[in-house]
Amino acid sequence: MTHAALAGIAARSEATHAHTAAWIAETLRSKIAEGQLLPGSKLSEQTLAQAFGVSRNTLREAFTVLAGEHIVTRIPNRGVLVTSPGIDGVREIYSVRRILEPAAVRWATGINVSSLQEIISEARGARDRGAVSEMATANQRFHETLIRGTGSTLLQELMTRVLAQMRLVFHAMSHAPDFHSHYVEQNAELVELLAKGQREEAAQALRGYLDQAEAELLDHLGTDPAAVTG
């Protein structure tokens, strides 16, 4: 996404909080999660401060929040860049996901199976069109919807941060479209289990699914998945 596009977002918002560091961080985080800001992208203080209509100090506060979430990285003499996650980042992300998502599948009372089925249909359509980015977005919405079923704002905020980091990781797999495509059907199998009320089976399947995805990513990044100790 260009800085001009971000300026348009800022201009369309008339809410008071649009000029706070928290709102700016949320906006940038969302665009990263949607794949509109890619790993290694430089975030110009001057351009973004003008785009959002805020001081550089306010923008720096937003960068500090995102740096704490490992979504952006400050590099001396280069500025602030969208993070390019490495091996340790992948391990950390999946450690969180293995705790968070199976627990939601087991115990969340508000999971909307119909919404999940709609997302599966969208993901299949994207897969059949060869639209890898759309397929990745649909897959992420699937996992976001699982966590939304908990009804917990705190867990949803955590998942938003995790998904932003995941999108950065997935960029490394942009030349391997099959990475996303076979998870579309695994998501569909999870929905079938949830529809039958087989929550424990769904949670176990999801745990295995996450282990598999982590191993694929680590292998792609050039490490030995067997060396992961969790």
Backbone hydrogen bonds in HBPLUS format (Angstrom, degrees):
<---DONOR---> <-ACCEPTOR-->    atom                        ^
c    i                          cat <-CA-CA->   ^        H-A-AA   ^      H-
h    n   atom  resd res      DA  || num        DHA   H-A  angle D-A-AA Bond
n    s   type  num  typ     dist DA aas  dist angle  dist       angle   num
A0005-ALA N   A0002-THR O   3.14 MM   3  5.23 122.1  2.49  95.8 109.1     1
A0006-LEU N   A0002-THR O   3.18 MM   4  6.59 152.9  2.26 144.1 151.4     2
A0007-ALA N   A0003-HIS O   2.90 MM   4  6.17 143.3  2.04 140.9 151.4     3
A0008-GLY N   A0004-ALA O   3.05 MM   4  6.43 144.3  2.19 141.2 150.2     4
A0008-GLY N   A0005-ALA O   3.09 MM   3  5.03 119.0  2.48  91.7 106.5     5
A0009-ILE N   A0005-ALA O   3.13 MM   4  6.52 148.4  2.23 144.4 152.3     6
A0010-ALA N   A0006-LEU O   3.01 MM   4  6.31 163.7  2.04 151.7 155.2     7
A0011-ALA N   A0007-ALA O   2.88 MM   4  6.08 155.8  1.93 148.3 155.3     8
A0012-ARG N   A0008-GLY O   3.06 MM   4  6.20 145.5  2.18 142.6 150.5     9
A0013-SER N   A0010-ALA O   3.27 MM   3  5.44 145.3  2.40 100.7 110.2    10
A0018-ALA N   A0015-ALA O   2.99 MM   3  5.42 161.1  2.03 113.1 118.8    11
A0019-HIS N   A0016-THR O   3.44 MM   3  6.49 178.1  2.44 125.7 125.6    12
A0020-THR N   A0017-HIS O   3.11 MM   3  5.28 157.4  2.16 117.2 115.2    13
A0024-ILE N   A0020-THR O   3.13 MM   4  6.43 162.5  2.16 152.1 157.0    14
A0025-ALA N   A0021-ALA O   2.88 MM   4  6.08 163.6  1.91 153.1 157.7    15
A0026-GLU N   A0022-ALA O   2.93 MM   4  6.13 156.2  1.99 144.6 151.4    16
A0027-THR N   A0023-TRP O   2.89 MM   4  6.13 157.1  1.94 149.7 155.6    17
A0028-LEU N   A0024-ILE O   2.95 MM   4  6.20 171.0  1.96 158.5 159.9    18
A0029-ARG N   A0025-ALA O   2.86 MM   4  5.92 158.7  1.90 147.8 154.8    19
A0030-SER N   A0026-GLU O   2.93 MM   4  6.07 156.6  1.98 145.6 151.6    20
A0031-LYS N   A0027-THR O   3.07 MM   4  6.33 157.9  2.12 149.0 154.6    21
A0032-ILE N   A0028-LEU O   2.98 MM   4  6.21 147.3  2.09 146.3 155.3    22
A0033-ALA N   A0029-ARG O   2.90 MM   4  6.16 160.1  1.94 149.7 155.5    23
A0034-GLU N   A0030-SER O   2.93 MM   4  6.15 138.2  2.10 141.9 153.3    24
A0036-GLN N   A0031-LYS O   2.80 MM   5  5.19 150.2  1.89 172.4 166.9    25
A0035-GLY N   A0032-ILE O   2.97 MM   3  5.09 156.9  2.02 105.3 112.5    26
A0041-SER N   A0038-LEU O   3.05 MM   3  5.67 159.0  2.10 141.6 142.4    27
A0040-GLY N   A0082-VAL O   2.79 MM  42  5.05 167.2  1.81 134.7 137.2    28
A0082-VAL N   A0041-SER O   2.81 MM  41  5.24 155.2  1.87 146.5 154.6    29
A0043-LEU N   A0080-VAL O   2.83 MM  37  5.56 175.0  1.84 163.8 163.8    30
A0048-LEU N   A0044-SER O   2.97 MM   4  5.97 168.0  1.98 152.6 156.7    31
A0049-ALA N   A0045-GLU O   2.86 MM   4  5.80 158.8  1.90 150.0 156.4    32
A0050-GLN N   A0046-GLN O   3.16 MM   4  6.29 156.9  2.21 143.0 148.7    33
A0051-ALA N   A0047-THR O   2.88 MM   4  6.09 153.7  1.95 144.0 152.4    34
A0052-PHE N   A0048-LEU O   2.90 MM   4  6.03 161.5  1.93 154.6 157.0    35
A0053-GLY N   A0049-ALA O   2.91 MM   4  5.74 120.1  2.28 131.0 146.1    36
A0054-VAL N   A0049-ALA O   2.98 MM   5  5.13 154.6  2.05 145.4 151.1    37
A0059-LEU N   A0055-SER O   3.13 MM   4  6.46 160.6  2.17 147.6 152.8    38
A0060-ARG N   A0056-ARG O   2.78 MM   4  6.00 154.5  1.85 149.3 156.6    39
A0061-GLU N   A0057-ASN O   3.02 MM   4  6.32 143.1  2.16 141.1 150.6    40
A0062-ALA N   A0058-THR O   3.18 MM   4  6.58 151.6  2.26 144.9 151.8    41
A0062-ALA N   A0059-LEU O   3.05 MM   3  5.09 115.0  2.49  94.7 110.1    42
A0063-PHE N   A0059-LEU O   2.92 MM   4  6.31 155.8  1.98 150.3 157.6    43
A0064-THR N   A0060-ARG O   2.87 MM   4  6.10 148.3  1.97 143.5 152.0    44
A0065-VAL N   A0061-GLU O   3.10 MM   4  6.46 152.1  2.19 145.8 152.2    45
A0066-LEU N   A0062-ALA O   3.05 MM   4  6.39 165.2  2.07 153.9 157.0    46
A0067-ALA N   A0063-PHE O   2.74 MM   4  5.91 150.2  1.83 148.8 157.8    47
A0068-GLY N   A0064-THR O   3.03 MM   4  6.19 149.7  2.13 141.5 148.8    48
A0069-GLU N   A0066-LEU O   3.11 MM   3  4.99 135.5  2.31  92.1 104.7    49
A0071-ILE N   A0066-LEU O   2.97 MM   5  5.33 166.9  1.98 159.0 154.8    50
A0070-HIS N   A0067-ALA O   3.00 MM   3  4.89 158.8  2.05 102.2 108.2    51
A0083-THR N   A0071-ILE O   2.93 MM  12  5.37 169.7  1.94 130.7 132.7    52
A0073-THR N   A0081-LEU O   2.75 MM   8  5.31 158.7  1.79 157.5 165.0    53
A0081-LEU N   A0073-THR O   2.90 MM   8  5.31 167.0  1.92 152.8 155.3    54
A0075-ILE N   A0079-GLY O   2.81 MM   4  5.39 173.3  1.82 162.7 164.8    55
A0078-ARG N   A0075-ILE O   2.94 MM   3  5.36 156.5  2.00 137.8 138.7    56
A0079-GLY N   A0075-ILE O   2.93 MM   4  5.39 145.7  2.05 167.0 160.0    57
A0090-VAL N   A0086-GLY O   3.06 MM   4  6.40 155.2  2.13 153.6 160.2    58
A0091-ARG N   A0087-ILE O   3.08 MM   4  6.40 164.3  2.10 155.5 159.2    59
A0092-GLU N   A0088-ASP O   2.99 MM   4  6.20 159.2  2.04 148.0 153.7    60
A0093-ILE N   A0089-GLY O   2.96 MM   4  6.14 165.4  1.98 151.7 155.6    61
A0094-TYR N   A0090-VAL O   3.05 MM   4  6.24 167.8  2.06 154.6 157.2    62
A0095-SER N   A0091-ARG O   2.97 MM   4  6.11 140.3  2.13 142.2 153.2    63
A0096-VAL N   A0092-GLU O   3.20 MM   4  6.50 154.1  2.27 149.1 154.4    64
A0097-ARG N   A0093-ILE O   2.98 MM   4  6.29 163.5  2.01 149.4 154.5    65
A0098-ARG N   A0094-TYR O   2.95 MM   4  5.91 156.4  2.01 141.1 146.2    66
A0099-ILE N   A0096-VAL O   3.14 MM   3  5.46 137.2  2.34 104.7 116.0    67
A0100-LEU N   A0096-VAL O   2.94 MM   4  6.09 173.5  1.94 161.7 163.8    68
A0101-GLU N   A0097-ARG O   3.02 MM   4  5.61 154.8  2.09 140.2 147.1    69
A0104-ALA N   A0100-LEU O   3.13 MM   4  6.38 150.3  2.22 144.5 152.6    70
A0105-VAL N   A0101-GLU O   3.01 MM   4  6.32 159.5  2.05 155.0 160.3    71
A0106-ARG N   A0102-PRO O   2.93 MM   4  6.17 150.8  2.02 145.9 153.6    72
A0107-TRP N   A0103-ALA O   2.97 MM   4  6.10 167.1  1.99 154.4 157.0    73
A0108-ALA N   A0104-ALA O   2.85 MM   4  4.87 152.9  1.92 131.0 138.1    74
A0110-GLY N   A0149-GLY O   2.90 MM  39  4.09 137.8  2.08 146.4 143.2    75
A0116-LEU N   A0112-ASN O   3.12 MM   4  6.48 156.0  2.18 148.7 155.7    76
A0117-GLN N   A0113-VAL O   2.89 MM   4  6.18 151.7  1.97 149.5 157.4    77
A0118-GLU N   A0114-SER O   3.01 MM   4  6.30 150.9  2.10 145.9 153.4    78
A0119-ILE N   A0115-SER O   3.03 MM   4  6.33 153.4  2.11 146.4 153.5    79
A0120-ILE N   A0116-LEU O   2.98 MM   4  6.28 152.2  2.06 146.1 153.7    80
A0121-SER N   A0117-GLN O   3.08 MM   4  6.39 155.2  2.15 144.8 150.7    81
A0122-GLU N   A0118-GLU O   3.03 MM   4  6.37 154.8  2.10 146.6 153.3    82
A0123-ALA N   A0119-ILE O   2.84 MM   4  6.10 158.9  1.89 151.9 158.0    83
A0124-ARG N   A0120-ILE O   2.86 MM   4  6.11 158.1  1.91 152.7 158.4    84
A0125-GLY N   A0121-SER O   3.01 MM   4  6.22 156.9  2.06 144.6 150.9    85
A0126-ALA N   A0122-GLU O   2.95 MM   4  6.23 159.1  1.99 150.1 155.6    86
A0127-ARG N   A0123-ALA O   2.84 MM   4  6.06 157.0  1.89 147.7 154.6    87
A0128-ASP N   A0124-ARG O   2.88 MM   4  6.10 161.7  1.91 151.6 155.9    88
A0129-ARG N   A0125-GLY O   3.05 MM   4  6.27 138.8  2.23 140.9 151.7    89
A0130-GLY N   A0126-ALA O   3.03 MM   4  6.11 113.0  2.50 135.9 152.2    90
A0131-ALA N   A0126-ALA O   2.82 MM   5  4.92 151.5  1.90 155.7 152.4    91
A0130-GLY N   A0127-ARG O   3.01 MM   3  5.03 148.7  2.11  99.9 109.8    92
A0135-MET N   A0131-ALA O   2.97 MM   4  6.20 154.8  2.04 152.2 160.3    93
A0136-ALA N   A0132-VAL O   2.87 MM   4  6.13 157.4  1.92 153.3 159.1    94
A0137-THR N   A0133-SER O   2.94 MM   4  6.18 154.1  2.01 144.6 152.0    95
A0138-ALA N   A0134-GLU O   2.91 MM   4  6.15 159.3  1.96 148.4 153.6    96
A0139-ASN N   A0135-MET O   2.94 MM   4  6.18 158.3  1.99 148.0 154.1    97
A0140-GLN N   A0136-ALA O   2.97 MM   4  6.22 151.3  2.06 144.7 152.4    98
A0141-ARG N   A0137-THR O   2.93 MM   4  6.22 154.3  2.00 148.3 155.6    99
A0142-PHE N   A0138-ALA O   2.97 MM   4  6.24 143.9  2.11 144.7 154.5   100
A0143-HIS N   A0139-ASN O   3.34 MM   4  6.73 156.5  2.40 145.3 148.6   101
A0144-GLU N   A0140-GLN O   2.94 MM   4  6.19 156.0  2.00 150.5 158.2   102
A0145-THR N   A0141-ARG O   2.86 MM   4  5.98 151.4  1.95 145.4 152.2   103
A0146-LEU N   A0142-PHE O   3.15 MM   4  6.51 146.0  2.27 142.5 151.3   104
A0147-ILE N   A0143-HIS O   3.28 MM   4  6.61 160.7  2.32 147.3 150.4   105
A0148-ARG N   A0144-GLU O   2.92 MM   4  6.19 148.4  2.02 144.8 154.8   106
A0149-GLY N   A0145-THR O   3.21 MM   4  6.38 135.8  2.42 138.5 147.8   107
A0149-GLY N   A0146-LEU O   3.16 MM   3  5.36 135.8  2.36  97.9 109.6   108
A0150-THR N   A0147-ILE O   2.97 MM   3  5.55 165.2  1.99 116.4 121.3   109
A0151-GLY N   A0148-ARG O   3.02 MM   3  5.65 154.0  2.09 116.8 123.7   110
A0156-GLN N   A0152-SER O   3.03 MM   4  6.24 153.5  2.11 144.6 152.4   111
A0157-GLU N   A0153-THR O   2.89 MM   4  6.11 153.5  1.96 149.9 156.9   112
A0158-LEU N   A0154-LEU O   2.99 MM   4  6.25 154.8  2.06 144.2 151.3   113
A0159-MET N   A0155-LEU O   2.89 MM   4  6.12 157.2  1.94 145.3 151.5   114
A0160-THR N   A0156-GLN O   2.94 MM   4  6.17 148.7  2.04 143.5 151.8   115
A0161-ARG N   A0157-GLU O   3.20 MM   4  6.52 153.6  2.28 144.8 150.4   116
A0162-VAL N   A0158-LEU O   2.95 MM   4  6.28 157.3  2.00 149.3 156.4   117
A0163-LEU N   A0159-MET O   2.77 MM   4  5.95 160.7  1.81 153.2 158.0   118
A0164-ALA N   A0160-THR O   3.06 MM   4  6.24 147.8  2.16 139.9 148.1   119
A0165-GLN N   A0161-ARG O   3.15 MM   4  6.46 158.1  2.20 146.6 151.7   120
A0166-MET N   A0162-VAL O   2.80 MM   4  6.10 150.0  1.89 145.9 155.9   121
A0167-ARG N   A0163-LEU O   2.89 MM   4  6.10 152.2  1.97 146.4 152.1   122
A0168-LEU N   A0164-ALA O   3.40 MM   4  6.70 151.0  2.49 139.6 146.1   123
A0169-VAL N   A0165-GLN O   3.07 MM   4  6.45 150.9  2.16 145.2 153.6   124
A0169-VAL N   A0166-MET O   3.02 MM   3  4.93 113.1  2.49  91.9 108.3   125
A0170-PHE N   A0166-MET O   2.76 MM   4  6.04 160.9  1.80 157.6 162.8   126
A0171-HIS N   A0167-ARG O   3.17 MM   4  6.37 133.4  2.39 137.0 147.4   127
A0172-ALA N   A0169-VAL O   2.97 MM   3  5.69 147.3  2.08 117.2 125.2   128
A0173-MET N   A0170-PHE O   2.77 MM   3  5.15 150.0  1.86 109.4 119.6   129
A0174-SER N   A0171-HIS O   3.15 MM   3  5.12 159.8  2.19 111.8 111.1   130
A0176-ALA N   A0173-MET O   2.84 MM   3  5.15 159.0  1.89 120.1 122.0   131
A0179-PHE N   A0176-ALA O   2.92 MM   3  5.76 160.4  1.96 125.9 131.7   132
A0180-HIS N   A0177-PRO O   3.17 MM   3  5.83 134.4  2.39 114.6 122.4   133
A0181-SER N   A0177-PRO O   3.26 MM   4  6.52 164.3  2.29 146.7 151.5   134
A0182-HIS N   A0178-ASP O   3.36 MM   4  6.22 171.3  2.36 147.6 146.0   135
A0183-TYR N   A0180-HIS O   3.10 MM   3  5.49 139.6  2.27 107.7 119.3   136
A0184-VAL N   A0181-SER O   3.20 MM   3  5.41 146.3  2.32 101.5 111.0   137
A0187-ASN N   A0183-TYR O   2.84 MM   4  5.99 149.9  1.93 143.4 150.6   138
A0188-ALA N   A0184-VAL O   3.07 MM   4  6.40 149.4  2.17 138.9 147.6   139
A0189-GLU N   A0185-GLU O   2.98 MM   4  6.27 149.4  2.07 143.4 150.7   140
A0190-LEU N   A0186-GLN O   3.08 MM   4  6.38 149.6  2.18 142.1 149.8   141
A0191-VAL N   A0187-ASN O   3.02 MM   4  6.38 154.2  2.09 150.2 156.9   142
A0192-GLU N   A0188-ALA O   3.05 MM   4  6.38 153.9  2.12 146.7 153.5   143
A0193-LEU N   A0189-GLU O   3.13 MM   4  6.42 156.8  2.19 146.9 152.2   144
A0194-LEU N   A0190-LEU O   2.95 MM   4  6.25 157.9  2.00 150.5 156.9   145
A0195-ALA N   A0191-VAL O   2.82 MM   4  6.01 158.0  1.86 152.4 158.5   146
A0196-LYS N   A0192-GLU O   3.15 MM   4  6.37 137.0  2.35 138.6 148.9   147
A0196-LYS N   A0193-LEU O   3.19 MM   3  5.17 129.9  2.46  93.5 106.4   148
A0198-GLN N   A0193-LEU O   2.86 MM   5  5.11 150.2  1.95 162.4 153.8   149
A0197-GLY N   A0194-LEU O   2.93 MM   3  4.94 155.4  1.99 103.4 111.2   150
A0202-ALA N   A0198-GLN O   3.01 MM   4  6.22 151.9  2.10 144.6 153.3   151
A0203-ALA N   A0199-ARG O   2.83 MM   4  6.07 156.0  1.88 153.2 159.3   152
A0204-GLN N   A0200-GLU O   3.01 MM   4  6.25 158.5  2.05 148.2 153.6   153
A0205-ALA N   A0201-GLU O   2.94 MM   4  6.13 156.2  2.00 145.4 152.2   154
A0206-LEU N   A0202-ALA O   2.89 MM   4  6.08 154.1  1.96 146.1 153.4   155
A0207-ARG N   A0203-ALA O   2.96 MM   4  6.19 152.4  2.04 144.2 151.6   156
A0208-GLY N   A0204-GLN O   3.11 MM   4  6.40 161.2  2.15 148.0 151.9   157
A0209-TYR N   A0205-ALA O   2.92 MM   4  6.11 152.4  2.00 145.1 153.7   158
A0210-LEU N   A0206-LEU O   2.90 MM   4  6.15 158.0  1.95 152.7 156.8   159
A0211-ASP N   A0207-ARG O   3.01 MM   4  6.30 157.0  2.06 148.1 154.6   160
A0212-GLN N   A0208-GLY O   2.95 MM   4  6.17 156.6  2.00 146.6 153.0   161
A0213-ALA N   A0209-TYR O   2.96 MM   4  6.24 160.2  2.00 149.9 155.0   162
A0214-GLU N   A0210-LEU O   2.94 MM   4  6.10 164.6  1.97 151.0 155.1   163
A0215-ALA N   A0211-ASP O   3.01 MM   4  6.20 162.6  2.04 147.9 152.7   164
A0216-GLU N   A0212-GLN O   2.99 MM   4  6.27 156.8  2.05 150.7 156.8   165
A0217-LEU N   A0213-ALA O   3.01 MM   4  6.26 162.6  2.04 151.8 156.2   166
A0218-LEU N   A0214-GLU O   2.87 MM   4  6.08 167.5  1.88 158.9 162.3   167
A0219-ASP N   A0215-ALA O   2.90 MM   4  5.99 154.1  1.97 143.7 151.3   168
A0220-HIS N   A0216-GLU O   2.94 MM   4  6.15 153.1  2.02 143.9 151.5   169
A0221-LEU N   A0217-LEU O   2.93 MM   4  6.21 144.6  2.06 144.6 154.7   170
A0223-THR N   A0218-LEU O   2.97 MM   5  5.48 170.2  1.98 151.8 150.6   171
A0222-GLY N   A0219-ASP O   3.06 MM   3  5.13 157.0  2.11 101.9 108.4   172
A0227-ALA N   A0224-ASP O   2.88 MM   3  5.52 159.2  1.92 120.9 127.7   173
A0228-VAL N   A0225-PRO O   3.08 MM   3  5.55 165.3  2.10 113.8 118.5   174
